[in-house]
Amino acid sequence: MELINRNYRFFKQHFSPAFVNELSCLKLDQINHYQHQFYGDEVRKSCEEQVSLFLEHPTHLRLNYVSDVASEYAHQICINTLNKRSLDLGCKANSKPQRGTLVLLGLGAGHHLNKLLSSIHYTDVIVVESNVEQYAMAGMNINLDAINKECEARQGSLTFLNITSYEHFISELRSLMDNKGAHLLVDISLYRHYSTPVFDQIYSDFKQWRNNLASMWGFFEDELIGLKHSIENSHKAVVKSHAGVFEEYKTQPIVIVGNGPSLDSELEKLSSDTPNALIASCGTSLGSLLKRDIVPDFHIEMERPPSNFYLKEHQLTDPRVKKVVLISLNTVYPKLIEQFKHAILFAKSNDAGGELLWGPKQGVTPLFHCNPTVTNMAAAAFARLGFNNLILLGCDYGYIDPKNHHSKLSDYFNKASDLSGAQFDAEMRVKGNFEEFVYSSRIFNEARLAQEQLIKLTPLLNVLNASNGAFISGSTPTKYSEVLFKNTIKEEVKQCIYHYTHSCATRTSNQTISLYEIGKIIANLKRNIATNGSIVELLNELNKAVKALNNHNNKISKLVLSGSLKYIVATIASHVNHLPSSMWPDYAITAREAVNAMLAEFINKLSFQ
């Protein structure tokens, strides 16, 4: 009874009164009966045998970032330095981690948790459990307060997530990462004690949600570029919400053309459809279309680096595209906008430039679900404009053969182009749209998931997926040969769009980039990490800085700084977790110097804005 009473006090300290009340209503004989039904007679043995099987083949993912010596980005230079030093000190990527995160699907009697913690030095434990009987069983078998103190002694934490759905799990985990730090994702084990539909989805999609949480953090220089471009672009085209402005043409289909490998087999029909179909090229697919003399009605761009323009300068300056309507984001290279007579610009969500010029106070709704690929931008933009019928063509988000990752007409297969050096890995297999499966990369899979989220959140959107690539939940797999364009009023729609782009007066911005607050935050962080201390203390200081940015009144500061800091937290954690602890002090010296140099470079780059 002493253990039960101790755990009851723990529940009262860490759980809601409603939960504690529900727990207290369970009688001891009820809990024993439930436990016997769940485990049989040998509770501890059952739990520990399951752990032994897990330890033979752990479900574990490690996150690390490779060096790029050609990069001039401050966070990447820091990563390069840290990678080199960790290898010099004996970091072994496949070794048993010194620190890590354990996500436990199912609490049960809890003996499996004790054995896992004694077998691997997990610092952070996340228990996913919503069944009160399971907590009651744990209360009879293990000392939860002792486990909590053990995690704290390891400089980690014990967290309980009472989730109701897969989406709820992702949301809670994202909030936890914002609160605790990006290191939670670096060495992460997933242990399933028993099955439920939600647990099974979390388990089967492990790599997918880990990658999703570790994606699209942004970084310092990229946000500064976006800030500068946003101010300049505010003089060139109107940036508004553009919500439903073409709703009267909502039934008119739009063909969104990506540059996937399946595009090649459909170009002949697409060419014949040109008189009736509204066609939108996305990024590099413009070049593939122009080679077949297919001039799109829209062109979609979203990337901000100048190199994105110069890679496609020949196509973007082609006289045939002068009357094409550009649909883009506030962040793009200004020279790109100058090539088009007609442009519609959206404020990018979670972007420093969009926040500076078109934030909530200006009444502009940013464009969501427009990352990570330009085809995501296209679908999100047309849905916002009021077009409800979309056809995805060449939007493959995967490939049957990884060597054929884009259209053969694209510059990815032109040896004279810088794009020809790009490589696309078969990181995973996903369900195919017309095939049993296709291979996909992390970015392409994130793009597929973003499309699924857009469709789910836009009930009126009808999406036909005519691409021979990944299956997109919520879309309708449709062979392009079966798509017919009847009774379209293409020219009327185009004239309406032309009129709209010229009737919206640009709002000249007198904003300047105020970076003083960002400089103060960087200087303060430099002071905080200057004192001698352990590598864990450095990690904690960086995590505190990211958490403070998340809570900062100035969202621009968060958008500019937090991404780069997360990359460094993850990099340091990935090294420390696999370095002998005797090497931590030596690594800490290099890490502190490298982070300080990165912060100094941030300040230097701010001074040139």
Phi, psi and omega in degrees: 000332181298318179296318180297316180295321180295316179291327177297320177295323178297316180298321180296327181283328192245353183236165183290154176303324180297318179294314181299321179296318178296319180294319184290342179283346180280131177275155182299320180292330175295316181295317179298320179295316180296318181295319180294321177295325185281319187245334192089210186274332188251084186292304183299315181300318180298315180295315188285329175294324177296320179296320179301319177295320179298316184293338176291324180219077184296140172273096192217140176233139176244138179249127174211156183246132184279160178283151176218094188290343180276347185286144176253005179285136187298319182292327179289322176299319177297316178299318179303314180297315181294320178299315181297314183294321181296321178293320178300328183269001174098025178294128180240110189301326185264012180283165175295127187293142175282335178218161178174177181245136175245120172259115186255114179269093180108121182271311180054215180289339172089356180297331177295326179294316179300317182291322178298317181291331178279340182269324182229141185278062175293135178263323183243127180241127178243109180266120179259108183203135179231005183263120185295327178296326177295318176296322179297319177298315179301321180299336179272345193240326185230159180265098184292325178295322179293321178295318178301315180293326177295317177298318179295322178295330177275009180064039176232210183205157173248125183231140176248129178246116176263091189254156183246349182200168177300316180297323177296320177300313181299316180299315180294321180292322177296317178296321179295320178294321177297326184276320185263319180137158182290344180298339179300334185269352194285302174242100189232126178253144179240118183241122179255112181278323175210171187256137163221164178304320180290314178302319182294324178290318177301318182292312184290332182259022185309303183298325182296310183285330175298313179297321180298317180291337181261015185249158170056044177281337185076171176206166193307301186296324180297319179291324177296318176300315179299322177298312181296316180296323183298316181295316180293321182289338179295343178270348189255329182205153181287136174247113182221181175288326180056032186284118173065022185292339178243032183298333179296342178251027187300335182275348181289122182287147175240128176267111178269115188255110171270177185254029181289165184298333182285352179298322188305319184285351183250000186293326181296314178293320179300321178297318180288337179277350187307320181297335186245336186265138171276119189244134179238116174277149182236115176057239186287348179294342177303315180297319179297319180292315182297329178295336175257016179059034174260113180262116182289166176269332177231152170228136185248131175223149180217343185285143184265334184297143175305327181301331179297324177288313186289334175297330183243019186303322182299318180285319184291336178260006177297129180304335182293340185263003184303322182264003175290141179274121176276130172242123190208185179250162180299342189271349190292160179301123186305326182297334179294317181297326183296343182279351186240140176284335185232128182216141174237120182247137175251153172278124181288137178288150179052048182229137183296319180294316178297323180292322183293314189259329188227038180290185184305328181294336179269000177072022180257127177271120181292166181269119180264164177060032181259011177237162005264352182246164183293335176290332172295318177301317182297309182297317180296319182293312182294323177297319179294321182291341176114004178274121187258351181246107182243141177239120180267120181231124183071013176264073195277324183052032179168185184201144176291322178235117182303339177286336178251076189265347178216173175304139179295341179277351186280166180289352174296339179246019175255111186298339180279351183262146175296338180292340185293343180275355183290141178239144181232121187268155172269072185287334183203164173251136178231161179300135181273158178286318176238347178257166176299317177204162171227161175276151180215161175256172180301314183293315180297323179291322175298323179296317177300315181296323179295321177296320179297320180293319178300313181297318181297322184271357180235082189302330182279353185283127176249115185241120173263123178263102181260015183265138176271070181219229182281145173290138180243111181300133182098341176266169179248113177300124185216126175294136182296332178297340181268354182275121180242142181250099183247143173055035177279152178239057188306310185294324177297317179297315181298317180296323177296319180292317177303315181297320181295317183295335181261348179273344179270111179287136176292143180262102182299129183261131173260010181293143168244160181279110179270106184249008182299316182297321179296317178300320178297319180296318180295315181299320179294319178295321177302317179295320184292331181263001185288329184287149178294137180190178183283167179293328177293323177296322177296316177301315181298321180294319178293320177296321177299322180295317179295318179298318178296322177296322179297331182260004186286144178295330181268098184295334180298320179300317178299313184295326182283321192257323195296324182299311180298320179294323178296319179300321181287319176303312181296321180293312179299315180299319181296331177279311183301322182297339184235017172258143171304137183301336178293341181267352182302316180300319179294318179296323182299323180298311179296317183298316181297319180293318182293319179293320178298319178295322178297315180295322177296322178292324175302312181297320179298318180288329175296323185292343181264001181276000000 
